[in-house]
């Protein structure tokens, strides 16, 4: 589990799942990466509140459940890999970005590149809602990720986040690709 996924899960008191929306294909056979021959992968994922089927009934009685999935964040990343150990963990074993840094035993250098808020319009954020966007770079030797995260509705960070979870204005079908 990546750091953002873990923090959102604690914040909302529900499991957060990651659904891959798009991953650019990796050449087959996968080349051995190097600084002069990096492997670059583009990815887009949705971080979602867990559907009811993943949250136990006992949690529901305690107010800690989410009856439907909601998109909390849309994350787009460009991953540049120049080391074989990073390629094995990320591409072959399919670890999440945050996990790759931990497994490699390295702390990522973090560089905040941009923070923005605005009204959602369909291409960014949720139409009619204020979004929060951050762009940053995580890097260590052999593994570099430029990530853009869009939190689709800033209301989720209000003190009443459980009410936000229960609001049905953007529940999604759990079978949606």
C-alpha positions in Angstrom: 0.0 0.0 0.0 1.4 3.4 -0.9 1.6 6.3 1.5 -1.4 8.2 0.0 -3.6 5.1 0.0 -2.7 4.5 3.6 -3.3 8.1 4.7 -6.7 8.3 2.9 -7.8 5.0 4.5 -7.0 6.4 8.0 -8.6 9.7 7.2 -11.9 8.3 6.0 -11.8 5.2 8.3 -12.5 2.9 5.3 -10.3 0.8 3.0 -9.1 2.6 -0.1 -8.6 0.6 -3.2 -6.6 1.4 -6.3 -8.1 0.8 -9.7 -5.8 0.9 -12.7 -7.4 3.0 -15.5 -4.5 3.0 -17.9 -1.0 1.7 -18.0 1.2 2.1 -21.1 2.5 -1.2 -22.3 6.0 -2.4 -21.5 8.0 -3.8 -24.4 8.1 -7.6 -24.5 10.6 -8.9 -23.8 11.2 -6.2 -21.2 14.6 -4.6 -21.8 17.1 -4.1 -19.0 16.9 -0.5 -18.0 19.9 1.8 -17.7 20.4 5.6 -17.5 21.0 5.6 -21.3 18.1 3.2 -22.0 15.3 4.0 -19.4 12.0 2.3 -19.4 9.2 4.9 -19.2 5.7 4.0 -18.2 2.6 6.3 -18.1 -0.1 5.3 -15.6 -3.5 6.5 -14.4 -5.2 5.1 -11.4 -8.3 6.0 -9.3 -8.1 5.8 -5.5 -11.6 4.6 -4.4 -13.4 4.1 -1.2 -14.0 0.4 -0.8 -17.4 -1.0 -1.9 -19.7 -2.4 0.8 -18.6 -6.0 -0.1 -15.1 -5.2 1.2 -16.3 -3.7 4.5 -17.5 -6.0 7.2 -21.0 -5.7 8.7 -19.6 -5.0 12.1 -17.9 -1.9 10.7 -21.3 -0.7 9.3 -22.8 -0.7 12.8 -19.9 1.4 14.1 -20.2 4.0 11.3 -16.9 3.1 9.7 -18.3 1.7 6.5 -18.8 3.1 3.0 -21.8 1.6 1.3 -20.7 2.6 -2.2 -17.4 3.4 -4.0 -16.4 7.0 -4.4 -13.5 8.3 -6.4 -11.3 10.2 -3.9 -8.3 10.9 -6.1 -7.2 10.5 -9.7 -3.5 10.0 -10.0 -1.5 10.2 -13.2 2.2 9.4 -13.3 5.1 9.2 -15.6 7.6 6.6 -14.2 11.2 6.5 -15.4 13.1 3.4 -14.5 16.9 3.2 -15.0 17.8 0.3 -12.6 17.0 -3.4 -12.9 16.0 -3.9 -9.2 13.4 -1.1 -9.6 12.1 -2.5 -12.9 11.7 -6.0 -11.3 9.7 -4.6 -8.3 7.6 -2.1 -10.3 7.0 -3.8 -13.7 7.4 -7.6 -13.0 6.2 -7.8 -9.4 3.7 -4.9 -9.8 4.4 -3.1 -6.5 2.9 0.3 -6.1 5.2 3.4 -6.4 5.5 4.0 -2.7 6.2 0.3 -2.0 9.0 0.2 -4.5 10.9 2.9 -2.6 10.4 0.9 0.7 11.4 -2.4 -0.9 14.5 -0.8 -2.4 15.3 0.5 1.1 15.5 4.1 -0.1 13.8 7.3 1.0 12.5 9.2 -2.1 13.6 12.8 -2.6 10.3 14.8 -2.8 10.0 17.9 -4.9 6.7 19.7 -4.9 6.3 21.2 -8.3 2.8 22.7 -8.3 -0.4 23.1 -6.2 -3.6 24.3 -7.6 -7.3 24.6 -6.8 -10.1 25.3 -9.2 -13.6 24.5 -10.3 -14.0 21.1 -11.8 -15.1 21.0 -15.4 -15.1 17.4 -16.4 -11.6 17.3 -17.7 -10.2 18.0 -14.3 -12.0 17.5 -11.0 -15.7 17.0 -10.6 -18.0 19.4 -12.5 -19.3 22.1 -10.2 -17.0 21.1 -7.3 -13.7 22.6 -6.2 -10.8 20.3 -6.8 -7.3 20.2 -5.3 -4.4 19.3 -7.5 -0.8 18.7 -6.6 2.1 17.8 -8.9 5.4 16.4 -7.5 8.5 14.4 -8.2 9.6 11.4 -6.2 13.1 10.2 -7.1 15.9 8.0 -6.0 18.7 6.4 -7.9 17.2 4.3 -10.7 13.5 5.2 -10.1 11.8 8.5 -10.7 8.1 9.4 -10.7 6.4 12.6 -11.7 2.9 12.4 -10.2 -0.2 14.5 -10.6 -2.9 13.9 -8.1 -6.4 15.5 -8.4 -8.6 15.3 -5.3 -11.9 15.6 -7.1 -13.9 17.4 -4.4 -12.3 19.4 -1.7 -15.3 18.9 0.5 -14.0 15.5 1.3 -11.4 17.2 3.6 -14.1 19.0 5.6 -14.5 18.0 9.2 -17.5 15.9 8.3 -15.9 13.5 5.8 -18.2 10.7 6.8 -21.1 12.7 5.4 -19.2 13.3 2.2 -18.7 9.5 1.9 -22.4 8.9 2.3 -23.5 11.6 -0.2 -24.8 9.8 -3.3 -23.9 12.4 -5.9 -21.1 10.5 -7.5 -21.3 6.9 -6.4 -19.9 4.6 -9.0 -20.8 1.2 -10.2 -18.2 -1.2 -8.7 -18.1 -3.1 -12.0 -17.1 0.1 -13.9 -13.8 -0.3 -15.7 
